[in-house]
Amino acid sequence: MTSASPRLLAAPASEWHRPAPDARGRRADVVLAVVLTAAMIGSVFLYQRTGMYGSSEAWVSIVWAVASGAPLAVRRRWPEAVAICSAVAFWWGGEFRVGEYLFSNIALFIAVYTLGAWGRRRTLATVLRLAIIAAMFVWLFWNLIVTAGISSVVPELSREGTLSPYVAFGLIQIIINLLYFGGAYYFGDAAFRSARARHELETLTLELAEERERTQQQAIALERVRIARELHDVVAHHVSVMGVQAGAARLVLDRDPAAARSSLLNVESSARTAVDELRLLLGALRDDQAAPAGDAATTHGVDQLGELVDDAVGAGLPTRLHVIGSRRAVPATIGLCVYRVAQEALTNTRKHGGAGATAELRLRYTDDSLEVEASDTGLGAGRSATASGAGMGHLGMRERVASVGGSIEIGPRSRGGYLVRARFPLAAEVTR
């Protein structure tokens, strides 16, 4: 039997109704109905030719065969009506002694099965099938009881004894019908459950695909936010260094050309470094399909803090670096975060610390954490986020530190100046 492959709707299983078959399924049902009807007509005449079964006229047999087989053409569109028609036709064939017991049974089996497999109102499908089965058994019992006293019906079977041949014949008929209708009922329900399971699987697959798409888009969005923070750090740091160096070159250009030349070389070096980093970041922004690379795209980490301090000193900000504790391996994500926090803090000091400000950078290793502390002697009391324009930088630092599970303190010191302290958890160091 050919089954349709309709597109299953995405609905909760408890509310799901099996959709009607598509055009291909409807054509298959028509072909099935035509084949069974033709087979029933041929089978009727073969049975009647034997002279053992049936005594109806030819036109009655043909009408009965059409009434039994034709409804199957719409069995999956209106399964309730088809089941009722098939049951009535089956009873009609028995009452009018059409005498066909092969394909008529197949047609009724298919009708009851289809009602279980395709019935869209499940309670109605269950009640209707039970009613048909009960009516068929009542009819069977009635015929067995009535014919038990008529010796001309199956005269070769004796009625004598508790378990007479006729009683054995009746028990066989009951068992056959139990298997027949029980199979139609069970396999119909099993087909419906299988279709619902496919629906649930397809719905889950669709939801997973949508979730995967959303996750990918979120990852891209997060990556772009990360790149935006990188751009802010790169531009703020290098442009501030170039601004300070260019100003110094302008001041000493006439009286100390060598110092001016050195400052301009620092401007050139900072510009090239900035261009290289901007090219890398902007390239990632242009590639929509690029997989998020996280912070692995850069080599900046704790080992580059010395270069950062040299840049700050070269830009006119006296800065010292102190490393406290024994150096140990640091994850690349934390290393980059340490570098960017220090870079942003020193950039803010150059921009807002005022004349004569100095800075200190401390890197502190403990058994289970790593701390980076950037402090300065600038005008900390007047450097609020809004006044200094450091709101975006502060937000970026907080987001960076939070993304790796760390904590951060940002604010003016009571004795003057400004302090940025970030703490990052590390796995406890193993000692032997």
Secondary structure, 3 states (H helix, E strand, C coil): CCCCCCCCCCCCHHHCCCCCCCHHHHHHHHHHHHHHHHHHHHHHHHHHHHCCCCCCCHHHHHHHHHHHHHHHHHCCCCHHHHHHHHHHHHHHHHHCCCCCCCHHHHHHHHHHHHHHHHCCCHHHHHHHHHHHHHHHHHHHHHHHHHHHCCCCCCCCCCCCCCCCHHHHHHHHHHHHHHHHHHHHHHHHHHHHHHHHHHHHHHHHHHHHHHHHHHHHHHHHHHHHHHHHHHHHHHHHHHHHHHHHHHHHHHHHCCCCHHHHHHHHHHHHHHHHHHHHHHHHHHHHHHCCCCCCCCCCCCCCCHHHHHHHHHHHHHCCCCEEEEEECCCCCCCHHHHHHHHHHHHHHHHHHHHHCCCCCCEEEEEEECCCEEEEEEEECCCHHHCCHHHHCCHHHHHHHHHHHHHCCCEEEEEECCCCCEEEEEEEECCCCCCC
